[in-house]
Amino acid sequence: MRVYIETTVFNRYFEDSREFNAETKRLFDMVIANQIEAITSTAVIEEIDRAPEPKRSQMLNLIKDIGIIVLEVDQQAYDLADVYIEMGTIPAKYRLDGVHIAMAAVNDLDCIVSLNFHHINRLKTKTATEIINRMKDYPNPYICTPMEVLDNDL
């Protein structure tokens, strides 16, 4: 299984007292065990770079230490994210949230793992991006939580 890991998941890894922390750590254990292939993007790095220290360095080191593949965001992903915005699926102010979904679609990944329940992992976004992706001839990656990946045998 090839999964795109969005910024909130890296953040949650270091928040021991928050909901979904244990499941997030188990997800990364699966990456370390080569049970899933983890991919992220320069859009995630851009968001992580805005985090305060020491969390910024911790998240960047996690990506490096585990060997998560970091893909460069290309014009195809930006264009698809802009369609999400034009169609009212993602607010323009949160364009990078659309870029995350678009990166998973244009790179034909199985899913995008996100704990962003405001703009990514919610029913409206899941249904609208599926329609848009299919209209634009892109595959539709599942938008899911770490728990859904842990319970799935794709």
ChimeraX attribute file (.defattr): number of C-alpha atoms within 10 A of each C-alpha:
attribute: neighborCount
match mode: 1-to-1
recipient: residues
	/A:1	14
	/A:2	18
	/A:3	23
	/A:4	29
	/A:5	25
	/A:6	25
	/A:7	23
	/A:8	16
	/A:9	23
	/A:10	25
	/A:11	18
	/A:12	20
	/A:13	21
	/A:14	16
	/A:15	14
	/A:16	11
	/A:17	9
	/A:18	10
	/A:19	10
	/A:20	18
	/A:21	19
	/A:22	16
	/A:23	19
	/A:24	25
	/A:25	18
	/A:26	17
	/A:27	24
	/A:28	22
	/A:29	14
	/A:30	16
	/A:31	18
	/A:32	16
	/A:33	11
	/A:34	11
	/A:35	13
	/A:36	17
	/A:37	17
	/A:38	25
	/A:39	22
	/A:40	23
	/A:41	22
	/A:42	14
	/A:43	20
	/A:44	22
	/A:45	17
	/A:46	12
	/A:47	14
	/A:48	20
	/A:49	15
	/A:50	9
	/A:51	13
	/A:52	9
	/A:53	10
	/A:54	8
	/A:55	16
	/A:56	17
	/A:57	14
	/A:58	16
	/A:59	23
	/A:60	15
	/A:61	12
	/A:62	15
	/A:63	19
	/A:64	12
	/A:65	10
	/A:66	14
	/A:67	14
	/A:68	19
	/A:69	15
	/A:70	18
	/A:71	15
	/A:72	12
	/A:73	17
	/A:74	14
	/A:75	9
	/A:76	15
	/A:77	21
	/A:78	18
	/A:79	14
	/A:80	23
	/A:81	25
	/A:82	21
	/A:83	19
	/A:84	25
	/A:85	17
	/A:86	12
	/A:87	13
	/A:88	12
	/A:89	21
	/A:90	25
	/A:91	16
	/A:92	15
	/A:93	8
	/A:94	11
	/A:95	16
	/A:96	19
	/A:97	23
	/A:98	26
	/A:99	25
	/A:100	27
	/A:101	30
	/A:102	29
	/A:103	27
	/A:104	29
	/A:105	27
	/A:106	18
	/A:107	17
	/A:108	16
	/A:109	20
	/A:110	18
	/A:111	21
	/A:112	30
	/A:113	30
	/A:114	23
	/A:115	24
	/A:116	16
	/A:117	12
	/A:118	10
	/A:119	19
	/A:120	24
	/A:121	19
	/A:122	14
	/A:123	12
	/A:124	13
	/A:125	21
	/A:126	19
	/A:127	12
	/A:128	15
	/A:129	27
	/A:130	19
	/A:131	14
	/A:132	17
	/A:133	20
	/A:134	12
	/A:135	10
	/A:136	11
	/A:137	11
	/A:138	18
	/A:139	17
	/A:140	23
	/A:141	26
	/A:142	19
	/A:143	25
	/A:144	19
	/A:145	22
	/A:146	22
	/A:147	15
	/A:148	14
	/A:149	21
	/A:150	13
	/A:151	8
	/A:152	8
	/A:153	7
	/A:154	8
